[in-house]
Amino acid sequence: MHLGIEGRDAIVCGASKGLGKGCALALAAEGVNVTLVARTPETLKLAQQEIQGISKAKVTVVVADITTDSGRDAVMVACPMPDILVNNAAGPPPGDFRDWTQKEWFDAVNSNMFSAIDMIRRTVDGMAERDFGRIVNITSISVKTPMPGLGLSNGARAGLTGWVAGVAREFVRQNVTINNLLPGLFDTDRGNGYLAYRASCDGVDVDQYVERYFADNPAGRLGTCEEFGAACAFLCSALSGYMSGQNILLDGGQFPGTF
């Protein structure tokens, strides 16, 4: 399938590894010029080299913390007129809500809600003026199925989802779409770390917990970053202009609801 986005410019946040890198790889494979944003220079450079190995598209790296104003400023200097924005930031750590103070909550909201909103604020009007824009927010299955121990993520990402539901409808006439991708557990540091955390909560060996967990998962496995990236690339494509304000689950069928 030809996605019709060759030569477009994309900002991909949290792109040095995991789901963000999966999205960047898929976009670059379609000929999209990608600006990779992450905090760690070493992994960011490795991601740049990997992407340059599979695509002739331009790959720019920005070492920055997307959850800060200065980080977002740096990204916009590197790519001032993006056609595509993939919002992604590290999720807050798991824990017991009794231990979380205002600081933990404010940090979570800043990372997983406000930072994405501010990047949209900075880019969406320019996209509308140019009659093309694709914004994808990487959120979580926890928006539909709150996950034990991830209360900070459950709350902050639900806040972003509610905000997107309103603003997405304002720009689709200008061929600018805003959608959310909701991953379940993927083969990433975050996904494997969560399984280890839940095993420790239950007082069982990690392998034992994983076997039990996937016995109840229809797919019976973790998702791959390649699968996630492909879904993101389609949402960013010229073919997806009639889809906006949606929450798309990628969870191996884990969510049991009809809607």
C-alpha positions in Angstrom: 0.0 0.0 0.0 1.3 3.4 -1.0 0.7 5.8 1.9 1.3 9.0 0.0 3.6 10.7 2.5 7.0 10.5 0.9 8.9 13.7 1.4 6.8 14.8 4.3 8.5 16.0 7.5 7.8 14.3 10.9 8.6 14.9 14.5 8.8 11.7 16.5 9.1 12.0 20.2 10.7 9.4 22.4 12.2 7.9 19.2 15.5 6.4 20.5 13.9 3.0 21.3 10.7 1.1 21.8 7.4 2.3 20.3 8.7 5.7 19.3 11.6 4.1 17.3 9.1 1.7 15.7 7.1 4.6 14.5 10.1 6.5 13.2 11.3 3.4 11.3 7.9 2.9 9.7 7.6 6.5 8.6 11.2 6.7 7.3 10.5 3.5 5.3 7.7 5.4 3.6 10.1 8.2 2.6 9.2 10.6 5.4 12.0 12.8 6.8 12.1 12.2 10.5 13.3 14.4 13.4 14.0 12.0 16.3 13.7 13.4 19.8 15.0 11.7 22.9 17.0 12.5 26.0 19.8 10.0 25.7 22.5 10.8 23.0 23.8 7.3 22.7 20.6 5.5 22.0 19.4 8.3 19.8 22.5 8.0 17.6 22.0 4.3 17.3 18.4 4.8 16.2 19.5 7.4 13.6 22.0 4.9 12.2 19.4 2.1 12.1 16.9 4.3 10.3 19.5 5.6 7.8 20.3 1.9 7.0 16.7 1.3 5.7 15.8 4.6 4.2 17.2 7.5 2.1 15.0 9.9 4.0 16.6 12.7 6.0 17.1 11.7 9.7 17.7 14.5 12.2 18.3 14.0 15.9 17.5 16.4 18.7 18.8 15.5 22.2 16.1 17.1 24.3 13.5 16.4 27.1 10.2 16.8 25.3 8.5 17.4 28.7 10.3 20.8 29.1 9.7 24.1 27.4 13.3 24.3 26.4 13.1 20.8 24.9 10.1 21.6 22.9 11.7 24.9 21.7 14.7 22.9 20.5 12.5 20.5 18.5 10.6 23.3 16.8 13.9 24.9 15.8 15.0 21.7 14.2 11.7 21.0 12.4 9.6 24.3 12.4 7.0 23.1 9.9 6.2 19.4 10.5 3.5 17.6 8.6 3.4 14.8 11.1 3.7 14.8 14.8 4.0 11.6 17.0 3.7 12.5 20.6 5.3 10.1 23.0 6.8 10.4 26.5 8.0 8.0 29.1 5.2 6.8 31.4 5.4 7.5 35.1 6.6 4.7 37.4 4.1 2.2 38.9 3.3 2.3 42.6 0.7 2.8 45.3 -1.4 5.9 45.1 -1.0 6.4 48.8 2.6 7.3 48.2 2.1 9.9 45.5 2.1 13.6 46.5 1.3 16.6 44.4 4.8 16.5 42.8 4.3 13.0 41.4 0.9 13.9 40.0 2.1 17.1 38.5 5.0 15.4 36.9 2.8 12.7 35.4 0.3 15.3 34.0 3.2 17.3 32.6 4.8 14.2 30.9 1.7 12.4 29.6 -0.8 15.2 29.1 0.5 18.7 28.9 3.6 18.0 26.8 1.5 16.5 24.0 -1.0 19.3 24.2 1.8 21.9 24.0 3.3 20.2 21.0 -0.1 20.2 19.3 -0.5 23.9 20.1 2.8 24.7 18.5 2.2 22.7 15.3 -1.5 22.3 14.5 -2.3 25.8 13.0 0.6 25.5 10.6 -0.6 22.1 9.5 -4.1 23.6 8.9 -2.7 26.4 6.8 -0.8 23.9 4.6 -3.9 21.7 4.3 -2.2 18.6 5.7 -1.4 17.3 9.1 -1.3 14.1 11.0 -1.0 14.0 14.8 -0.7 10.7 16.7 -0.5 10.5 20.4 0.9 7.3 21.9 -1.2 6.8 25.0 -2.1 3.4 26.6 -4.7 0.7 26.9 -5.1 2.1 30.4 -7.4 4.7 28.9 -10.0 2.0 28.4 -8.8 -0.5 31.0 -7.0 1.1 33.9 -4.0 -1.0 34.8 -3.2 -1.9 38.4 -0.3 0.1 39.8 -0.3 2.6 37.0 -2.6 5.2 38.5 -0.5 8.1 37.5 -0.5 7.0 33.9 -4.2 6.0 34.0 -5.1 9.5 35.1 -2.8 11.7 33.0 -3.5 9.8 29.8 -7.2 9.9 30.3 -6.9 13.6 30.6 -5.2 13.9 27.3 -7.8 11.6 25.7 -10.6 13.9 26.8 -8.9 17.0 25.5 -8.1 15.4 22.1 -11.8 14.3 21.8 -12.8 18.0 21.6 -9.9 19.6 19.6 -9.7 16.9 16.9 -13.0 18.0 15.5 -11.8 21.5 14.9 -9.2 20.8 12.3 -10.3 17.8 10.2 -11.9 20.1 7.6 -8.3 21.4 6.9 -7.1 17.8 6.5 -5.5 17.7 9.9 -6.3 14.6 12.0 -5.5 13.9 15.6 -5.8 10.3 16.8 -4.6 8.3 19.8 -2.8 4.9 19.6 -3.4 2.8 22.7 -0.8 0.1 23.2 -1.3 -2.9 25.4 1.9 -4.7 26.4 4.6 -4.6 23.9 8.1 -6.0 23.8 9.7 -2.9 25.2 11.5 -1.9 28.4 8.3 -0.5 29.6 6.2 -3.5 28.8 8.7 -6.0 30.3 9.2 -3.8 33.3 5.5 -3.7 34.1 5.3 -7.5 34.0 8.2 -7.7 36.4 6.5 -5.2 38.7 3.2 -7.2 38.7 5.2 -10.4 39.4 6.8 -8.8 42.4 3.4 -7.5 43.7 2.1 -11.1 43.5 5.2 -12.5 45.0 5.9 -14.9 42.1 8.7 -15.5 39.7 8.6 -13.3 36.6 8.4 -16.2 34.2 5.6 -17.8 36.2 3.7 -14.5 36.1 4.3 -14.0 32.4 3.0 -17.5 31.6 -0.1 -16.8 33.6 -0.7 -13.4 32.1 -0.5 -14.5 28.5 -2.7 -17.5 29.2 -5.5 -14.9 29.6 -4.4 -12.8 26.6 -6.1 -13.7 23.3 -2.8 -13.2 21.3 -0.8 -15.0 23.9 2.3 -12.7 23.4 3.7 -9.3 23.5 3.2 -6.9 20.6 6.1 -5.9 18.5 7.4 -2.4 17.8 7.2 -3.1 14.1 3.4 -3.8 14.4 2.9 -0.6 16.3 5.0 1.4 13.9 2.9 0.1 10.9 -0.3 1.2 12.6 1.2 4.6 13.3 2.3 5.0 9.7 -1.1 4.3 8.4 -2.7 6.9 10.7 -0.1 9.4 9.4 -0.8 8.6 5.8 -2.7 10.5 3.1 -5.3 7.7 3.2 -6.4 8.4 6.8 -7.9 11.9 6.4 -11.4 10.7 7.3 -10.3 9.3 10.7 -9.9 11.8 13.5 -10.5 11.9 17.3 -10.3 8.1 17.5 -8.7 5.8 20.1 -7.2 2.8 18.4 -6.3 -0.2 20.6 -3.3 -2.4 19.8 -3.5 -4.9 22.5 -3.8 -8.4 21.0 -7.5 -8.4 21.8 -7.0 -7.9 25.5 -9.8 -5.4 26.0 -13.0 -7.3 26.4 -15.5 -4.6 25.5 -17.6 -4.1 22.4 -16.9 -0.3 22.2 
